[in-house]
Amino acid sequence: MSRWATGARKLSALIVMVRIETKGLPIPVKIARIGAFICLTLFRIFTGNPYNVLHKMFGDAVELYELLPRSPVIRKLRPKLPIKESAYLEIEGVISLLQFVEGKPYQNAIWLQLFAGMRVGEVQALRWEDVDLKNGIVHVRRTYLRKEKRFQDHPKGKKWHRVKMPPELWELLKVEAKKARSEFVATSTGSSFLGYRSYAKALQRYCHQAGVRVITTHGLRHSTSELYMAHGATRDDLRILFAHSSSSVTDRYVHDQGRRLDEVANNVVLFQRRAASGSEKNVPEMFPISNSAQSAIKSVPAANQ
């Protein structure tokens, strides 16, 4: 029996036990006690963070079911746990995956996530009317909430935003628009809508077959940051691209760990003569010095020999 099946059985038995023990108690007390027991059990079984489960459970009790006036689970009491970095693809892996999925089902979804950094729910909700093929702009105006099985008229963050399409994505969507049979840009095989489960399974299968690291749909979004930073994007650029509410969230998507800073340091040169250590070898030409900077450097008197 799998760990999930065992955990589900234990959880079901626990709920029955707690319902018996809380018989006759006020509803808010029942909810609090049952929630606490469930979260502690989930934590023991799945070694997760009980705060997230509590926050979701009590949030639903307040907003959806109106059983409580407010949630007792507040963000300032959230325990600080180490954040596990999502698996992502480096540039070589991105290229391999894009080439492998050419002409295959879910091609549009994978290309949109990698090139535009869109969340999977935003891709599911993206219609052709949201794609400006004349100017190369994707308008992100809604998302699909798969747990509630409904569309939401704004993406996460509650703000519409736009994404400028890289040329290769732009050209792909021009071709795909001519043969589209659905109002949605990305679809599943035999369906007019993109199903999450079939898409997630296909992505894992494609990664295996393409010989790249196996990643999730969220890993595609992390791979976008790798792609954009390799082409000169800054953290602020990524924050705008991903429509993050704060730069601290964007920091989770930066994986270079100082590698780019090392490349920049190798190119910080003000004088014609390099140091005698031979640092002029293998220096990448990613940041050429502007003409004005070169003129300023030439105007500096040479140091005494």
C-alpha positions as CSV (number, residue, x, y, z in Angstrom):
1,M,0.0,0.0,0.0
2,S,1.3,3.5,-0.9
3,R,2.2,6.1,1.6
4,W,-0.7,8.3,0.4
5,A,-3.2,5.4,0.8
6,T,-1.9,4.6,4.3
7,G,-2.1,8.3,5.2
8,A,-5.6,8.6,3.9
9,R,-6.8,5.7,6.0
10,K,-5.2,7.0,9.1
11,L,-6.7,10.5,8.4
12,S,-10.2,9.0,7.9
13,A,-10.0,7.1,11.1
14,L,-8.8,10.2,13.0
15,I,-11.7,12.3,11.7
16,V,-14.3,9.8,12.8
17,M,-12.6,9.7,16.3
18,V,-12.5,13.5,16.6
19,R,-16.1,13.8,15.5
20,I,-17.1,11.5,18.3
21,E,-15.0,13.3,20.9
22,T,-16.4,16.8,19.8
23,K,-20.0,15.7,19.9
24,G,-22.1,18.4,21.6
25,L,-19.5,21.2,21.4
26,P,-20.1,24.5,19.6
27,I,-19.4,24.5,15.9
28,P,-16.4,26.8,16.0
29,V,-14.8,24.6,18.7
30,K,-15.5,21.5,16.5
31,I,-13.8,23.1,13.5
32,A,-10.8,24.2,15.5
33,R,-10.3,20.9,17.1
34,I,-10.8,18.8,14.0
35,G,-8.6,21.2,12.0
36,A,-5.8,20.9,14.5
37,F,-5.9,17.1,14.6
38,I,-6.0,16.8,10.8
39,C,-3.1,19.1,10.4
40,L,-0.9,17.4,13.0
41,T,-1.7,14.1,11.4
42,L,-0.8,15.4,7.9
43,F,2.4,16.8,9.3
44,R,3.4,13.5,10.8
45,I,2.4,11.5,7.7
46,F,3.7,13.7,4.9
47,T,6.3,15.8,6.8
48,G,4.7,19.0,5.4
49,N,4.0,22.4,6.9
50,P,0.8,22.4,9.0
51,Y,0.5,26.1,8.7
52,N,-0.4,26.0,5.0
53,V,-3.2,23.4,5.7
54,L,-4.6,25.4,8.6
55,H,-4.5,28.6,6.6
56,K,-6.4,27.1,3.7
57,M,-8.9,25.3,6.0
58,F,-9.8,28.2,8.2
59,G,-9.7,30.6,5.2
60,D,-12.4,28.4,3.5
61,A,-14.4,28.3,6.7
62,V,-14.5,32.1,6.7
63,E,-14.8,33.0,3.0
64,L,-16.6,30.0,1.5
65,Y,-18.7,28.5,4.2
66,E,-19.1,31.6,6.5
67,L,-18.7,29.4,9.6
68,L,-16.3,31.8,11.4
69,P,-16.1,35.6,11.5
70,R,-12.3,35.5,11.0
71,S,-9.4,33.1,10.6
72,P,-7.2,32.5,13.7
73,V,-4.4,31.5,11.4
74,I,-2.5,34.8,10.7
75,R,0.5,35.3,8.6
76,K,2.7,36.9,11.2
77,L,2.6,33.6,13.2
78,R,3.7,31.5,10.2
79,P,6.7,29.4,11.1
80,K,9.8,30.1,9.1
81,L,10.9,27.0,7.3
82,P,13.7,26.5,4.7
83,I,12.3,27.0,1.2
84,K,13.0,24.1,-1.1
85,E,14.1,25.3,-4.5
86,S,12.0,24.0,-7.4
87,A,13.7,21.9,-10.1
88,Y,14.3,23.9,-13.2
89,L,16.0,23.6,-16.6
90,E,19.2,25.4,-17.6
91,I,19.5,26.9,-21.1
92,E,20.6,23.6,-22.7
93,G,17.7,21.7,-21.2
94,V,15.2,24.4,-22.3
95,I,16.4,24.1,-25.9
96,S,16.3,20.3,-25.8
97,L,12.7,20.3,-24.4
98,L,11.4,22.9,-26.8
99,Q,12.9,21.0,-29.8
100,F,11.5,17.7,-28.6
101,V,7.9,18.9,-28.1
102,E,7.7,20.5,-31.6
103,G,4.5,19.3,-33.2
104,K,3.4,17.3,-30.2
105,P,0.4,17.7,-27.9
106,Y,0.8,20.4,-25.3
107,Q,3.4,22.2,-27.4
108,N,1.6,25.6,-27.0
109,A,1.4,25.2,-23.2
110,I,5.0,24.4,-22.7
111,W,6.2,27.2,-25.0
112,L,3.9,29.7,-23.3
113,Q,5.2,28.8,-19.9
114,L,8.9,28.8,-20.9
115,F,8.9,31.9,-23.1
116,A,6.3,34.0,-21.3
117,G,6.7,32.7,-17.7
118,M,2.9,32.2,-17.3
119,R,1.4,30.2,-14.5
120,V,-0.4,27.0,-15.5
121,G,-3.8,28.4,-14.6
122,E,-3.1,31.5,-16.7
123,V,-2.2,29.2,-19.6
124,Q,-5.4,27.2,-19.1
125,A,-7.5,30.4,-19.2
126,L,-5.6,32.1,-22.1
127,R,-7.9,32.7,-25.1
128,W,-6.9,33.7,-28.6
129,E,-8.6,37.0,-28.1
130,D,-6.0,37.7,-25.4
131,V,-3.1,37.3,-27.8
132,D,-2.2,40.4,-29.9
133,L,-0.5,38.7,-32.9
134,K,0.0,42.1,-34.6
135,N,2.2,43.6,-31.8
136,G,3.4,40.4,-30.2
137,I,1.7,40.9,-26.8
138,V,0.0,38.3,-24.5
139,H,-2.6,39.9,-22.2
140,V,-2.9,37.9,-18.9
141,R,-6.4,38.7,-17.8
142,R,-7.7,35.6,-16.0
143,T,-6.8,32.3,-14.5
144,Y,-8.4,28.9,-14.0
145,L,-8.8,27.6,-10.4
146,R,-8.6,23.9,-10.9
147,K,-9.6,23.0,-7.4
148,E,-12.8,25.0,-7.7
149,K,-13.2,24.2,-11.4
150,R,-13.9,27.7,-12.4
151,F,-12.4,30.7,-14.2
152,Q,-11.4,33.8,-12.3
153,D,-11.6,37.2,-14.0
154,H,-8.1,38.2,-12.8
155,P,-4.8,36.4,-12.4
156,K,-3.0,35.8,-9.1
157,G,-2.2,39.2,-7.6
158,K,-5.6,40.5,-8.9
159,K,-4.0,42.7,-11.6
160,W,-4.0,42.3,-15.3
161,H,-0.6,42.4,-17.0
162,R,1.0,42.0,-20.4
163,V,3.9,40.0,-21.6
164,K,6.0,40.8,-24.7
165,M,6.4,37.6,-26.7
166,P,10.0,36.6,-27.7
167,P,10.2,36.3,-31.5
168,E,10.2,32.5,-31.6
169,L,7.0,32.3,-29.5
170,W,5.4,35.0,-31.6
171,E,6.0,33.1,-34.8
172,L,4.8,29.8,-33.3
173,L,1.5,31.3,-32.2
174,K,1.0,33.0,-35.6
175,V,1.1,29.5,-37.2
176,E,-1.0,27.9,-34.4
177,A,-3.7,30.6,-34.6
178,K,-4.4,29.7,-38.3
179,K,-5.3,26.1,-37.4
180,A,-6.9,26.7,-34.1
181,R,-10.2,24.9,-33.4
182,S,-10.8,26.1,-29.9
183,E,-11.1,29.5,-28.3
184,F,-8.3,28.5,-26.0
185,V,-4.7,28.8,-27.0
186,A,-3.5,25.6,-25.2
187,T,-5.6,22.5,-25.3
188,S,-5.4,18.8,-24.4
189,T,-5.6,16.0,-26.9
190,G,-9.2,15.5,-28.0
191,S,-10.4,18.4,-25.9
192,S,-11.0,22.2,-26.4
193,F,-9.5,22.9,-23.0
194,L,-6.1,22.2,-21.3
195,G,-6.6,19.6,-18.6
196,Y,-4.0,19.9,-15.8
197,R,-3.4,16.3,-15.0
198,S,-2.9,15.1,-18.6
199,Y,-0.6,18.1,-19.2
200,A,1.5,17.5,-16.1
201,K,1.9,13.8,-16.9
202,A,2.8,14.6,-20.5
203,L,5.4,17.1,-19.4
204,Q,7.1,14.5,-17.2
205,R,7.0,12.0,-20.0
206,Y,8.5,14.5,-22.4
207,C,11.3,15.4,-20.0
208,H,12.2,11.7,-19.7
209,Q,12.1,11.2,-23.5
210,A,14.1,14.4,-24.2
211,G,16.8,13.4,-21.7
212,V,16.5,16.5,-19.5
213,R,15.8,17.0,-15.9
214,V,12.2,16.1,-14.9
215,I,10.4,19.2,-13.8
216,T,6.8,20.2,-12.9
217,T,4.7,22.9,-14.6
218,H,5.9,25.3,-11.9
219,G,9.4,24.2,-12.8
220,L,8.8,25.6,-16.3
221,R,8.2,29.0,-14.7
222,H,11.5,28.8,-12.8
223,S,13.2,27.8,-16.1
224,T,11.9,31.1,-17.6
225,S,13.9,33.1,-15.1
226,E,17.1,31.2,-16.1
227,L,16.3,31.9,-19.8
228,Y,15.7,35.6,-19.3
229,M,18.6,36.3,-17.0
230,A,20.9,34.6,-19.5
231,H,19.8,37.2,-22.0
232,G,20.3,40.2,-19.7
233,A,17.2,40.5,-17.5
234,T,17.5,41.8,-14.0
235,R,15.6,40.9,-10.8
236,D,13.3,43.9,-11.4
237,D,12.7,42.7,-14.9
238,L,11.7,39.2,-13.6
239,R,9.4,40.7,-11.0
240,I,7.5,42.6,-13.7
241,L,7.4,39.5,-16.0
242,F,6.1,37.2,-13.3
243,A,3.8,39.9,-11.9
244,H,5.1,39.3,-8.4
245,S,3.8,41.5,-5.6
246,S,7.3,41.8,-4.0
247,S,10.9,41.3,-4.9
248,S,11.3,38.8,-2.1
249,V,9.1,36.4,-4.0
250,T,11.1,37.0,-7.2
251,D,14.3,36.1,-5.3
252,R,13.1,32.5,-5.2
253,Y,13.3,32.4,-9.0
254,V,16.9,33.6,-9.2
255,H,19.3,30.6,-9.3
256,D,22.6,32.1,-10.5
257,Q,24.1,32.2,-6.9
258,G,26.5,35.0,-7.9
259,R,27.7,33.5,-11.2
260,R,26.4,36.5,-13.2
261,L,28.1,38.8,-10.7
262,D,31.4,37.0,-11.4
263,E,31.0,37.6,-15.1
264,V,30.3,41.2,-14.6
265,A,33.4,41.6,-12.3
266,N,35.6,40.2,-15.0
267,N,34.4,43.0,-17.4
268,V,34.9,45.9,-15.0
269,V,38.0,47.4,-16.7
270,L,38.8,51.1,-16.6
271,F,42.5,51.1,-17.8
272,Q,43.9,49.9,-21.1
273,R,46.6,47.8,-19.3
274,R,45.3,44.7,-17.5
275,A,46.7,43.3,-14.3
276,A,49.7,41.1,-14.7
277,S,47.8,38.1,-13.4
278,G,46.6,37.3,-16.9
279,S,42.9,38.1,-16.2
280,E,42.5,39.1,-19.8
281,K,42.2,35.5,-20.9
282,N,38.7,34.0,-21.5
283,V,36.9,37.2,-20.5
284,P,33.3,37.0,-21.9
285,E,32.3,40.0,-24.1
286,M,28.8,40.2,-22.6
287,F,29.1,43.8,-21.5
288,P,31.0,45.9,-24.1
289,I,32.2,49.3,-22.9
290,S,30.3,52.2,-24.5
291,N,32.0,54.8,-26.6
292,S,31.5,57.5,-24.0
293,A,33.1,55.2,-21.4
294,Q,36.0,54.4,-23.7
295,S,36.5,58.2,-24.3
296,A,36.5,58.8,-20.5
297,I,39.0,56.0,-20.0
298,K,41.4,57.5,-22.7
299,S,41.3,60.9,-21.0
300,V,42.7,59.5,-17.8
301,P,46.5,60.1,-17.6
302,A,48.5,56.9,-17.5
303,A,50.1,56.0,-14.2
304,N,53.8,56.6,-13.6
305,Q,55.9,53.7,-14.7
